[in-house]
């Protein structure tokens, strides 16, 4: 029984990078539409932010928009994953606080469920990195080969 369990673990370990790739792709897909919507109407987003009492609404509209656009591109590539995870986590925390918290947990009520899931996936990417199926991995491999 123990050897069967160990064989199963060995097989599962071969898939260790797949969840990291799937996290990145799901997050990139999730950030794409909001990023494009914001990009197409930054002044409207700034007005919305101002209506919520957010400080520096225009600056924050640009920061949120370009963080999500960069996040979409970088997450797909798996490039700078740990770096982009931090500002994306901040965007999620702000979204939870300003938009979703008062609606409760459930996604169906525009609650904080989905941004919380994004936050948790981003935290996983921050801690574990993008995995081997990423530009980051190939850059690291190239640099290590050049170093000797």
N, C-alpha and C positions, 0 to 999 in steps of 0.2 A: 504494500500500500504506500509506503514512504517513497519507494523508488518510482512508482507511478506518478506520485505527486511531484517529485523532483523533475521528472521528464516533462510534465505539464508546465512547470515553472520555466524550464529551459526553452520550451517552445514559445511561451508567452513573452519571455525576455527578448525574443527575436522581433517582437512587434512593439517594443518599447517606444520607438520613435513615431509610430503611427498616430497615437493620441495627440502628440504635440503638433503634428502636421494638421490633423483634423481640427484641433483647437484654433490654430492659425487661420485655417480656411473658413471655418464657421464665423470667427470674429471678423475677418475681412469682409465676408458677405454681409454680416450684420452692420458693419460700419459704412458700407458702400452707399446705401440709399440715404441715410441721414446726412452723410457727408455731401452727396450730390445735391440734396435738397437745400442744405445750408449754403453751399457754393453758389447755387442759382439765386439765392435771395439773402445775402448777408445783411443787408439793411433791415429786412423783415425780422431776421433772427436777432439783430441788435435791438430792434424795437420790442420784441418779445422779452428779451433779457431785461431791458429797462423796465418793462411792465411788471416783471417779477421782483424788481428792486435789486437786481444784480449790479454790483459796482462796475464801472468802466464797461458798459454793455457792448460798445462797438469793438473794443479791444478783445473782450472775452468771446464775442461772436467770431472774430477772425481766429483767435487761438483755438477755439473748439473746432471750427471748420477745418483749419489746416492740420490740426492734430489728427482728426478723423481721416482726412484725405491721405496724409502720410502713413497713418496706421493701416489703411486699406492696402496701399502699395507694399509697404515693408512687411506686413504680416504674410501676404501672399508669397513674397520672395523668401521670407525667413531671413531678412537682412536687417541688422540692428534691432533684433527682436527684443532683447532685454532693455534696450534704450527706449524704444517707442512704447513698451509696456507701461512705463511709469507715467508719462503724460496721459495715456489712454485710461489708466486707472484713476487718475485725477478727474478726467472728464466724467467717468462713470460715477465717482463719488459726488461730484457736483450735480449730475443729473438725478441721482437718487435723492439728494438733499432738496434740490429746488423744484423738481417736477414730480417725482414718483412717490416719495415717502408718505405724503398725506393721503395717497390713494390705497395704502396698505400693501400687502405682499403680492397678491395675485396679478399676473400679467394681464388677464382679461379685464381688469379694472384700471389699467395703466399704472399698476403698482410697481414696486421695485424688484420684482422677481427676475426679469431679463437682465437689467443692468447689474444685478447682483451676480448672476451667472457669468456675465462677461467679466466682471471684476475678478471672480474666482479663477476663470480661465487665464486671464491676464497675469494674475499672481502666479499661477502654475508655470506660465512661460517665463516670467521673471526669474523664478527659482530654478527651473530645469533647462531653460534655454529653448531654442526652436527645434532641437533634434537634428538628426543626421540628414534629413531630407530638407535641406535649407542652404541658402547662399552662405550664411554664417559658418556652417560646418565646412563647406568647401574652401572658404577663405582661410579658416583656421588650419585646415589640412595643408593648404598651399603654403601658408606662412611657416608652419612647422617643418615642412619639407625643405624650404629654403634655409631654415636655421640649422639644419643638419640632422 
